[in-house]
Amino acid sequence: YPALNKVISLKEGTQLRLPQPLSAELEHADWYEPCRKLLRKCAESRHAWPFLEPVDWEELELFDYPWIVTKPMDLSTIEKNLLNGRYASAKAFAVDVRLTFKNAILFNKADDQIHQLAQKMLTHFNSNWAQLALAEDGGDASAHAVTACLSSTAKRKPMFNKVVSVHDGVTRNTKYYFVLHYIPDMHWCHLAPMRQDGVFPATFKNGNANPHAGRPRWKLVPEGEGAELDVSAERCRVLKSYT
């Protein structure tokens, strides 16, 4: 993701709201340890090397990858999700592991080495998974407690370059914000304030009628004139906007 390695100093007046931490006393579910061991076994397979880290499609110049693989997944991400209690059940864990290999099967042709390795890893996982005999249709109380604290990543929508309103119980002069930076793993937004700048004209420069004529037009507040905001994306409501 662009700009995620940049360190940006917060400006004076920036309001920062941190999400509620998970309880330190929250215990892992009964299925956690078998899943963790199986994941480690998969990662140590000699066929697993293409699936250990996220696909760097830009470096590999696979520019159609994001269009074909709409939900990327890899073993290191699954490990982080498992350790951080992001899976509500053994089934959710298994779905992501299978997704890792199914993505590779989908993107790569049948005669490609990666496709063939993915087939082997999927068979390897399914075979070992069947031996665990874990229920795939539920979890325990501690798993559901985690779900109550964390939104499902599957339901999260990207927030890049969106116009949003913020709903966190704080009254502000700013009505709308623009998402300057979005961190998917944290579901976290860095917002810049916007202000109204007249309305859309009746026609475009080429003379064609403007279907948005008369509607308020908004633009970013000049840097330094408004307080930028860091906030959980859970508090942001995405608005339909036109450019």
C-alpha positions as CSV (number, residue, x, y, z in Angstrom):
1,Y,0.0,0.0,0.0
2,P,1.4,3.4,-0.9
3,A,2.8,5.7,1.8
4,L,2.4,3.2,4.7
5,N,6.1,3.4,5.5
6,K,6.1,7.2,5.9
7,V,6.2,8.8,9.3
8,I,4.1,11.9,9.6
9,S,4.1,14.2,12.6
10,L,0.7,15.0,13.9
11,K,-0.1,18.7,13.7
12,E,-1.1,20.8,16.6
13,G,-4.8,20.3,17.3
14,T,-5.0,16.9,15.7
15,Q,-7.4,14.6,17.7
16,L,-6.4,11.0,18.1
17,R,-8.9,8.3,19.2
18,L,-7.4,4.8,19.8
19,P,-9.6,1.7,19.5
20,Q,-10.4,-0.2,22.7
21,P,-7.7,-2.9,23.4
22,L,-8.6,-6.5,23.6
23,S,-8.7,-7.9,27.1
24,A,-5.3,-9.2,28.2
25,E,-7.2,-12.0,30.0
26,L,-8.9,-13.3,26.9
27,E,-8.0,-16.9,26.5
28,H,-7.5,-18.7,23.2
29,A,-10.2,-21.1,22.0
30,D,-9.6,-24.9,22.2
31,W,-9.0,-25.0,18.5
32,Y,-6.3,-22.4,18.6
33,E,-3.3,-24.6,19.3
34,P,-4.2,-27.3,16.7
35,C,-4.6,-24.6,14.1
36,R,-1.4,-22.9,15.0
37,K,0.5,-26.2,14.7
38,L,-1.1,-27.0,11.4
39,L,-0.3,-23.5,10.0
40,R,3.4,-24.0,11.1
41,K,3.4,-27.4,9.4
42,C,2.1,-25.9,6.2
43,A,4.6,-23.0,6.3
44,E,7.5,-25.4,6.7
45,S,6.6,-27.5,3.7
46,R,9.1,-27.3,0.8
47,H,6.2,-26.3,-1.5
48,A,5.1,-23.3,0.6
49,W,7.7,-20.7,-0.3
50,P,5.4,-18.8,-2.8
51,F,2.7,-18.4,-0.1
52,L,4.7,-17.3,3.0
53,E,4.3,-13.5,2.4
54,P,1.8,-11.2,0.5
55,V,2.2,-11.2,-3.2
56,D,4.2,-8.1,-4.2
57,W,2.4,-7.7,-7.5
58,E,4.0,-4.3,-8.2
59,E,7.5,-5.6,-7.8
60,L,6.6,-8.6,-10.0
61,E,4.8,-6.4,-12.5
62,L,1.6,-8.4,-12.2
63,F,-0.6,-5.4,-12.8
64,D,-3.7,-7.4,-13.3
65,Y,-3.3,-9.2,-10.0
66,P,-5.6,-6.9,-7.9
67,W,-8.3,-7.2,-10.5
68,I,-8.3,-11.0,-10.5
69,V,-7.5,-11.7,-6.8
70,T,-10.0,-9.5,-5.0
71,K,-9.1,-10.8,-1.5
72,P,-5.4,-11.5,-1.2
73,M,-4.2,-13.8,1.6
74,D,-0.9,-15.5,2.7
75,L,0.4,-17.6,5.5
76,S,2.1,-14.8,7.4
77,T,-1.1,-12.7,7.4
78,I,-3.0,-15.7,8.7
79,E,-0.5,-16.2,11.4
80,K,-0.9,-12.6,12.6
81,N,-4.7,-12.9,12.5
82,L,-4.5,-16.1,14.5
83,L,-2.2,-14.7,17.1
84,N,-4.3,-11.5,17.4
85,G,-7.5,-13.4,17.9
86,R,-9.1,-12.2,14.7
87,Y,-10.7,-15.6,13.9
88,A,-14.0,-16.3,15.6
89,S,-13.9,-20.0,14.7
90,A,-11.7,-22.8,13.3
91,K,-13.8,-22.5,10.1
92,A,-12.8,-18.9,9.6
93,F,-9.1,-19.9,9.9
94,A,-9.5,-22.8,7.4
95,V,-11.3,-20.5,4.9
96,D,-8.3,-18.1,4.8
97,V,-5.7,-20.9,4.5
98,R,-7.7,-22.4,1.6
99,L,-8.1,-18.9,0.1
100,T,-4.3,-18.5,0.0
101,F,-3.9,-21.5,-2.3
102,K,-7.1,-20.9,-4.3
103,N,-6.0,-17.4,-5.2
104,A,-2.8,-18.8,-6.7
105,I,-4.7,-21.5,-8.6
106,L,-7.1,-18.8,-9.9
107,F,-4.4,-16.4,-11.0
108,N,-1.8,-18.8,-12.5
109,K,-2.3,-21.1,-15.4
110,A,-2.5,-24.8,-14.9
111,D,1.0,-25.5,-16.3
112,D,2.6,-22.8,-14.1
113,Q,4.8,-23.9,-11.2
114,I,2.9,-21.7,-8.7
115,H,-0.4,-23.2,-9.7
116,Q,0.9,-26.7,-9.2
117,L,2.5,-25.9,-5.9
118,A,-0.8,-24.3,-4.7
119,Q,-2.6,-27.5,-5.7
120,K,-0.2,-29.6,-3.6
121,M,-0.5,-27.3,-0.6
122,L,-4.3,-27.3,-0.8
123,T,-4.3,-31.1,-0.8
124,H,-1.7,-31.1,2.0
125,F,-3.8,-28.7,4.2
126,N,-7.1,-30.5,3.5
127,S,-5.6,-33.9,4.4
128,N,-4.2,-32.6,7.7
129,W,-7.3,-30.6,8.5
130,A,-9.5,-33.7,8.2
131,Q,-7.3,-35.5,10.7
132,L,-7.9,-32.7,13.3
133,A,-11.6,-33.3,13.1
134,L,-12.3,-29.7,14.2
135,A,-15.9,-28.4,13.9
136,E,-16.1,-25.9,11.1
137,D,-19.5,-24.5,12.1
138,G,-18.8,-22.7,15.3
139,G,-16.4,-21.5,18.0
140,D,-16.4,-21.0,21.7
141,A,-17.3,-18.1,24.0
142,S,-13.9,-16.6,23.9
143,A,-13.8,-16.6,20.1
144,H,-17.1,-14.8,20.0
145,A,-15.9,-12.3,22.5
146,V,-13.1,-11.4,20.1
147,T,-15.6,-11.0,17.4
148,A,-17.5,-8.5,19.5
149,C,-14.3,-6.4,19.8
150,L,-13.1,-6.6,16.3
151,S,-15.1,-6.0,13.1
152,S,-14.9,-8.8,10.5
153,T,-12.2,-7.9,8.0
154,A,-14.3,-9.6,5.3
155,K,-16.9,-6.8,5.8
156,R,-14.5,-4.0,5.7
157,K,-14.4,-1.9,2.6
158,P,-11.3,0.0,1.5
159,M,-11.4,3.7,2.4
160,F,-8.8,5.1,0.0
161,N,-9.6,8.5,-1.4
162,K,-13.1,8.6,0.1
163,V,-15.2,11.5,1.3
164,V,-16.5,10.7,4.8
165,S,-18.4,12.1,7.8
166,V,-17.2,11.2,11.3
167,H,-19.5,9.9,13.9
168,D,-17.7,9.7,17.3
169,G,-19.9,12.0,19.5
170,V,-17.6,15.0,19.1
171,T,-19.0,18.2,17.8
172,R,-16.8,19.8,15.1
173,N,-17.0,22.7,12.7
174,T,-16.0,20.4,9.9
175,K,-18.8,18.5,8.2
176,Y,-16.9,16.4,5.7
177,Y,-13.4,14.9,5.5
178,F,-11.2,13.4,2.8
179,V,-9.3,10.2,3.5
180,L,-5.6,11.1,2.9
181,H,-4.2,7.8,4.3
182,Y,-5.8,4.5,5.1
183,I,-4.2,1.6,6.9
184,P,-6.1,-1.6,6.0
185,D,-4.7,-3.8,8.8
186,M,-5.7,-1.4,11.5
187,H,-8.8,-0.1,9.6
188,W,-7.5,3.4,10.5
189,C,-7.9,6.7,8.6
190,H,-6.0,9.9,8.5
191,L,-8.5,12.6,7.4
192,A,-8.2,16.1,6.0
193,P,-11.0,18.6,6.5
194,M,-13.1,19.9,3.6
195,R,-15.0,23.1,3.1
196,Q,-17.7,24.2,0.6
197,D,-16.5,26.0,-2.4
198,G,-19.6,27.2,-4.2
199,V,-21.7,24.9,-6.4
200,F,-21.2,22.9,-9.5
201,P,-21.8,24.9,-12.7
202,A,-24.6,24.3,-15.1
203,T,-22.3,23.1,-17.9
204,F,-18.8,21.6,-18.3
205,K,-16.0,23.5,-20.0
206,N,-16.9,21.7,-23.2
207,G,-20.4,23.0,-23.1
208,N,-22.1,19.7,-22.1
209,A,-24.8,19.9,-19.4
210,N,-23.5,19.1,-15.9
211,P,-25.8,16.5,-14.2
212,H,-24.6,17.8,-10.8
213,A,-25.4,21.4,-11.5
214,G,-26.3,23.4,-8.4
215,R,-25.0,20.8,-5.9
216,P,-22.5,22.0,-3.3
217,R,-18.9,21.6,-4.3
218,W,-16.3,20.8,-1.7
219,K,-12.6,21.0,-1.6
220,L,-9.7,20.3,0.8
221,V,-9.0,23.0,3.4
222,P,-5.5,24.5,2.7
223,E,-2.8,22.9,4.7
224,G,-2.4,24.5,8.1
225,E,-5.9,26.1,8.1
226,G,-7.8,23.1,9.5
227,A,-7.2,20.3,12.0
228,E,-6.5,16.9,10.4
229,L,-7.9,13.9,12.2
230,D,-6.8,10.3,12.9
231,V,-9.7,8.0,13.7
232,S,-10.8,4.4,13.3
233,A,-12.6,3.8,10.0
234,E,-15.4,2.3,12.0
235,R,-16.4,5.8,12.9
236,C,-16.4,7.0,9.3
237,R,-19.4,7.0,7.1
238,V,-18.5,6.9,3.4
239,L,-20.5,9.5,1.3
240,K,-21.2,9.3,-2.4
241,S,-19.2,12.0,-4.1
242,Y,-18.4,13.2,-7.6
243,T,-15.3,14.7,-9.1
